[in-house]
Amino acid sequence: MPRGTAENAFEERAAAEEIEILVRNNNFSQVTVYTARAGSGRRLGIVPGKGEATFKVRWTLPDIRLRVRPLAGREFYTETLSVAPGELLELVIPPR
């Protein structure tokens, strides 16, 4: 087997298990976005105030919930959403 073939197959499998999360932050406050699952979470990244960012995450579970922590203000959680690999989720944070 040529070198790199196993790596390519692994990368393709990982990419096939990814979802994309587009966050549009209409608030003036910067936010940090996390996945939230049964008491644990994974930091996806920061979205500046009045900005947007797209995060790719390997996700094999049938649903997802996000936690949003504004730099100023209270954190909040999204409702639990059904998701499948290859999907794009869009989260719009309203102005406050």
Summary of the structure (lengths in Angstrom):
residues: 96
radius of gyration: 15.5
end to end distance: 56.7
largest distance: 56.7
contacts: 238
relative contact order: 0.30
helix: 12%
strand: 49%
